């Protein structure tokens, strides 16, 4: 099951980078209005940003400046493990037109919201733009992209069966 999840995560990350040639739309960009006056963009991304508690966001901002370790020896600075996280499966390398990348899974005692807030802050600090956020039940997902070099980051955080959070981190370094 874990290998299926890793494969799906890689497919999502690398498929998304292969589909768009241009710059992704910024999440802050105003979505187009439909005939009914509703926005064309989903409300899940906005809901994901609104669900992080102020305490979790403040803690994540502090942790973003901490010395988090790289997910793999050749990973870019935005592909890091949440401080104190324990790697469950070593990084699996991957490569496509967006550059070299990888997939790693780890567990942490932090909540999914804290994990996503940490990775969002770290990605933005490294120059990536947030392009996707999603909440589904207790699971959280986040994606970021660099318009400068094509680097990508996707993070999937779900509550672990025995407490804490199981995290899948997928990245492409860009080029």
N, C-alpha and C positions, 0 to 999 in steps of 0.2 A: 504494500500500500504506500509506503514511504517513497519508493522509487517512482511509482505512478505520480505522486504529488510533485516530486522533483521534476519529472519530465513535463508535467503540465505547467509548472511554474516557468521552466525554461522556454516552453513553447509560447507562453503568453508574453514573456519579456522579449524574446528574439523575434517572434512573429510581429509584435507591435512595432519594433524598431525597423523591421523590413518593410512594413506597409507604408509608413509615412516618409516621404522624402523631405518634407519641409519641417519647419519648426512647429512643435506642438503648441496648441492654444494654451495660454496661461490660465490657471484656474481662477485668477482674479478677473479675467476678461468677462465683460458682460455678455451673457448668453442671449441668443436671438429669441424674440418673443413669437409665439405661435398665434394663430387666429383667435384662439380663446383667451389670449393674454397671459398664458402660462409660459414659463421658460422651457426651451428645448432641452436644456441640460438637466440631468437628473438631480434630485435633491440629496442623493446619498453622499456625494462628495462634501456638500455643505454640512450635512448632518455629521459626517465623520469629523470635520474640523470643530464643530460645536460641542462634541461629546467629551473632548479632553477636559478634565477638570483643571482649574487654575493651578492647583497644587502639583498635578502631574506635569503640566506644561512648564512650570517653574523648575521642577526637579529635572525635567528633560533638558532644559536650557543649560542648567549647571552641568549635567552629565555630558552634553554635547561638547563642552570645552575640556572634559576629562580625557585622559589618555586611554581611549578605547583601543583594543587591539584589532588589527586588520583581520578580516575573515580568511585570508590566505596570504602567503608571502608576497605575491605579486598583485594583490588587490589594490584598487585606488583608495584614496583617503576617505571616500564616502561609504565604502563597503566595510563596515566595522561591526564587531560583536558588542551588544549592550554590555556595559561594565558589569563584571561578575557572571556573565553568561558562560555556559559550558557547551562547547561544541559537541553535538550529538553525532554528526556524521561529517567527516572531513570534506572540505570543498571539492566539488567535482568541476573540473575545468570545462569551459564551453567557449566557442568562438563563432562569430558571424561577421557580417559586413559592419556591424556597430563596434567591432573590436573584440579583444579577448575578454573573457568574463568567467563567471562561475556561479555555483549554487552551493550554499551551505545551510545546514540546519543546526539550531542550538536551542537550549532551554535556559530560562531565567526565572527568578522569583518575582520579577516585575510583572505588572498587569499588561494585557494587550494594549491598552491605551497609553501606558507609560512607554512601552517599546516603540509604538508608532510615533509618539511625540519625540522621542529621542532620535529616531532615524530621520524624521522630517527636519528637525533642527540641524542635525549633522549634514544632511544632504544640502540644505539651503546654505549652510555655512561654507560648503565646498563649491557653491556656485550652481547647483542643480535647481531647476524649477519644479515645484510640485505640480503634477499633472493628473493624479488620480488618488482618491481616497474612498474607501468603502467600509461600511459596517454591515455585517450580516449576523444577527444574533450576537453572540459574544466574540465572534471573529472580527478581525480588523485587517485591512489591506491598505497599502500606500505605494505610490509610484512617483518617481522623479526622473527628469531628463535634462541633459545639458545641451543647450542649443549651440554652444561653442565647439564641442568636440564629439557630440553624439553619445556620451556616457549615459547609462540608464541604471536605475535602481528600483527593485520591487521588493516589498516586505510583506509577508503574510504572517500574522500573529494570532494564534488560537489558544484558548485555555487548555493546559495540559491535563490529562486524566488524573494525575497525582498532585495537582496544584501547580502554580506558576504558569508559565507561558511557553508554548512551543513556537519557534520562529523559523521561517524559511526566508533566507536572504538571497536574492538573485541579482547579479550585476553584470554590466558590460562596461569596460573601461573607456570605450570610445576611441577615437584616433585622431 
